[in-house]
Amino acid sequence: MANKIDEQEFLDVVSAKILGGEKIEMDESLKDIKAWDSLSSVSFLALMDVEFDSTINPLEARSAQTVRDAYELACEGVED
């Protein structure tokens, strides 16, 4: 799969707009991120749509365990 979203840009956007600037890494577990909660999860879906034109199924988003999982869902949600 060709990544349609730059990894660093993804990290920067999620960090700045959802996590209050908390530094995150791709292989970090979402449950280990202090600022990640159910509201963050909903905000993530909206943010991906606005920032990257990525549509993510909310049920699929719930299955994301790591930042990389969330990133891959965002990449898959970008229309060709």
GROMACS elastic network, one bead per residue, 0.5 to 0.9 nm:
[ bonds ]
;  ai    aj funct       b0    kb
    1     4     6  0.88002   500
    1    75     6  0.88690   500
    1    76     6  0.85444   500
    2    75     6  0.84565   500
    3     6     6  0.70575   500
    3     7     6  0.83245   500
    3    72     6  0.79826   500
    3    75     6  0.59604   500
    3    76     6  0.83262   500
    4    52     6  0.88931   500
    4    74     6  0.86465   500
    4    75     6  0.54109   500
    4    76     6  0.80453   500
    4    78     6  0.69397   500
    4    80     6  0.89592   500
    5     8     6  0.87515   500
    5     9     6  0.74198   500
    5    10     6  0.67890   500
    5    52     6  0.73225   500
    5    71     6  0.82075   500
    5    74     6  0.77959   500
    5    75     6  0.59300   500
    5    78     6  0.84095   500
    6     9     6  0.52852   500
    6    10     6  0.61579   500
    6    11     6  0.87406   500
    7    10     6  0.50820   500
    7    11     6  0.62449   500
    7    12     6  0.86265   500
    7    26     6  0.81743   500
    7    68     6  0.89905   500
    7    71     6  0.76163   500
    8    11     6  0.50474   500
    8    12     6  0.60552   500
    8    13     6  0.85425   500
    9    12     6  0.50460   500
    9    13     6  0.60522   500
    9    14     6  0.85368   500
   10    13     6  0.52766   500
   10    14     6  0.61360   500
   10    15     6  0.83924   500
   10    48     6  0.89484   500
   10    52     6  0.89578   500
   10    71     6  0.71817   500
   11    14     6  0.53424   500
   11    15     6  0.59144   500
   11    16     6  0.84536   500
   11    23     6  0.81978   500
   11    24     6  0.67730   500
   11    25     6  0.72847   500
   11    26     6  0.76980   500
   11    67     6  0.84954   500
   11    71     6  0.85899   500
   12    15     6  0.51555   500
   12    16     6  0.59822   500
   12    17     6  0.83488   500
   12    21     6  0.82306   500
   12    23     6  0.83663   500
   12    24     6  0.86544   500
   13    16     6  0.52603   500
   13    17     6  0.57766   500
   13    18     6  0.78121   500
   13    47     6  0.85472   500
   13    51     6  0.81959   500
   14    17     6  0.54518   500
   14    18     6  0.53435   500
   14    19     6  0.65190   500
   14    20     6  0.87750   500
   14    21     6  0.83752   500
   14    24     6  0.86841   500
   14    44     6  0.74488   500
   14    47     6  0.80941   500
   14    48     6  0.88886   500
   15    18     6  0.58397   500
   15    20     6  0.62239   500
   15    22     6  0.55513   500
   15    23     6  0.62183   500
   15    24     6  0.68162   500
   16    19     6  0.60482   500
   16    20     6  0.53811   500
   16    22     6  0.74575   500
   16    23     6  0.88802   500
   17    20     6  0.63465   500
   17    21     6  0.75082   500
   17    43     6  0.88855   500
   17    44     6  0.89999   500
   17    47     6  0.80774   500
   18    21     6  0.79040   500
   18    22     6  0.88942   500
   18    35     6  0.80161   500
   18    36     6  0.81786   500
   18    40     6  0.62156   500
   18    41     6  0.89937   500
   18    43     6  0.69153   500
   18    44     6  0.71355   500
   18    47     6  0.84560   500
   19    22     6  0.54265   500
   19    23     6  0.82832   500
   19    24     6  0.89763   500
   19    33     6  0.86158   500
   19    34     6  0.85061   500
   19    35     6  0.55449   500
   19    36     6  0.70367   500
   19    40     6  0.77839   500
   20    35     6  0.78723   500
   21    24     6  0.89237   500
   22    33     6  0.84327   500
   22    34     6  0.86684   500
   22    35     6  0.78888   500
   24    27     6  0.86860   500
   24    28     6  0.68489   500
   24    33     6  0.78236   500
   24    67     6  0.78642   500
   25    28     6  0.54067   500
   25    29     6  0.89121   500
   25    67     6  0.69057   500
   25    68     6  0.82239   500
   26    29     6  0.85367   500
   26    66     6  0.70906   500
   26    69     6  0.83620   500
   26    71     6  0.79958   500
   27    66     6  0.58800   500
   27    67     6  0.59968   500
   27    68     6  0.57759   500
   27    69     6  0.85237   500
   28    31     6  0.86298   500
   28    32     6  0.72295   500
   28    33     6  0.77986   500
   28    65     6  0.86225   500
   28    66     6  0.54701   500
   28    67     6  0.57788   500
   28    68     6  0.77126   500
   29    32     6  0.53368   500
   29    33     6  0.69692   500
   29    65     6  0.58278   500
   29    67     6  0.63992   500
   29    68     6  0.87675   500
   30    33     6  0.53729   500
   30    34     6  0.85981   500
   30    36     6  0.65474   500
   30    37     6  0.87999   500
   30    64     6  0.78322   500
   30    65     6  0.57755   500
   30    66     6  0.50692   500
   30    67     6  0.60900   500
   30    70     6  0.89078   500
   31    34     6  0.75585   500
   31    36     6  0.69045   500
   31    37     6  0.81514   500
   31    65     6  0.74701   500
   31    66     6  0.80823   500
   32    35     6  0.88849   500
   32    36     6  0.80550   500
   33    36     6  0.54292   500
   33    37     6  0.86511   500
   34    37     6  0.80442   500
   35    40     6  0.75128   500
   36    39     6  0.78140   500
   36    40     6  0.54163   500
   36    41     6  0.71342   500
   37    40     6  0.51101   500
   37    41     6  0.63143   500
   37    42     6  0.89336   500
   38    41     6  0.50328   500
   38    42     6  0.65152   500
   38    43     6  0.86659   500
   39    42     6  0.52068   500
   39    43     6  0.60983   500
   39    44     6  0.84751   500
   40    44     6  0.59172   500
   40    45     6  0.87536   500
   41    44     6  0.50292   500
   41    45     6  0.66509   500
   41    58     6  0.88379   500
   41    61     6  0.78018   500
   41    62     6  0.79816   500
   42    45     6  0.53322   500
   42    46     6  0.66579   500
   42    47     6  0.87042   500
   42    58     6  0.81394   500
   43    46     6  0.52196   500
   43    47     6  0.59451   500
   43    48     6  0.85424   500
   44    47     6  0.50412   500
   44    48     6  0.60747   500
   44    49     6  0.86279   500
   44    70     6  0.88684   500
   45    48     6  0.54164   500
   45    49     6  0.65240   500
   45    50     6  0.89412   500
   45    54     6  0.83738   500
   45    55     6  0.74326   500
   45    56     6  0.63380   500
   45    57     6  0.83204   500
   45    58     6  0.73468   500
   45    61     6  0.79662   500
   45    74     6  0.85994   500
   46    49     6  0.52123   500
   46    50     6  0.63112   500
   46    51     6  0.86113   500
   46    54     6  0.89586   500
   46    55     6  0.85285   500
   46    56     6  0.89943   500
   47    50     6  0.51072   500
   47    51     6  0.57938   500
   47    52     6  0.78843   500
   47    53     6  0.89611   500
   47    54     6  0.87448   500
   48    51     6  0.53295   500
   48    52     6  0.53356   500
   48    53     6  0.64388   500
   48    54     6  0.53111   500
   48    55     6  0.70942   500
   48    56     6  0.79233   500
   48    74     6  0.65149   500
   48    77     6  0.87206   500
   49    52     6  0.56914   500
   49    55     6  0.56539   500
   49    56     6  0.80090   500
   49    74     6  0.87166   500
   49    77     6  0.87090   500
   49    78     6  0.86854   500
   50    53     6  0.57973   500
   50    54     6  0.77131   500
   51    54     6  0.79064   500
   52    55     6  0.88228   500
   52    74     6  0.80250   500
   52    75     6  0.87143   500
   52    78     6  0.70912   500
   53    74     6  0.89763   500
   53    77     6  0.78207   500
   53    78     6  0.59164   500
   53    79     6  0.74526   500
   54    73     6  0.86557   500
   54    74     6  0.57252   500
   54    75     6  0.70816   500
   54    76     6  0.76699   500
   54    79     6  0.69918   500
   55    73     6  0.87937   500
   55    74     6  0.72431   500
   55    76     6  0.83469   500
   55    78     6  0.65353   500
   55    79     6  0.81771   500
   56    59     6  0.85743   500
   56    60     6  0.72494   500
   56    61     6  0.67754   500
   56    73     6  0.65394   500
   56    74     6  0.64603   500
   56    76     6  0.79637   500
   56    77     6  0.53870   500
   56    78     6  0.86904   500
   57    60     6  0.52742   500
   57    61     6  0.62573   500
   57    62     6  0.89084   500
   57    73     6  0.86589   500
   57    77     6  0.83362   500
   58    62     6  0.64116   500
   59    62     6  0.53209   500
   59    63     6  0.70540   500
   60    63     6  0.53604   500
   60    64     6  0.71726   500
   60    73     6  0.78215   500
   61    64     6  0.54662   500
   61    69     6  0.85759   500
   61    70     6  0.68564   500
   61    73     6  0.71638   500
   62    65     6  0.81675   500
   63    69     6  0.83402   500
   63    70     6  0.88622   500
   64    67     6  0.76275   500
   64    68     6  0.82758   500
   64    69     6  0.50616   500
   64    70     6  0.55779   500
   64    73     6  0.81575   500
   65    68     6  0.82257   500
   65    69     6  0.62257   500
   65    70     6  0.77027   500
   66    69     6  0.50838   500
   66    70     6  0.65511   500
   66    71     6  0.86541   500
   67    70     6  0.51153   500
   67    71     6  0.61408   500
   67    72     6  0.86666   500
   68    72     6  0.60733   500
   68    73     6  0.85547   500
   69    72     6  0.51718   500
   69    73     6  0.62946   500
   69    74     6  0.86743   500
   70    73     6  0.51386   500
   70    74     6  0.62448   500
   70    75     6  0.87259   500
   71    74     6  0.50330   500
   71    75     6  0.62340   500
   71    76     6  0.86495   500
   72    76     6  0.61197   500
   72    77     6  0.85604   500
   73    76     6  0.50568   500
   73    77     6  0.61620   500
   73    78     6  0.89843   500
   74    77     6  0.50986   500
   74    78     6  0.67238   500
   75    78     6  0.55688   500
   75    79     6  0.89472   500
   76    79     6  0.79658   500
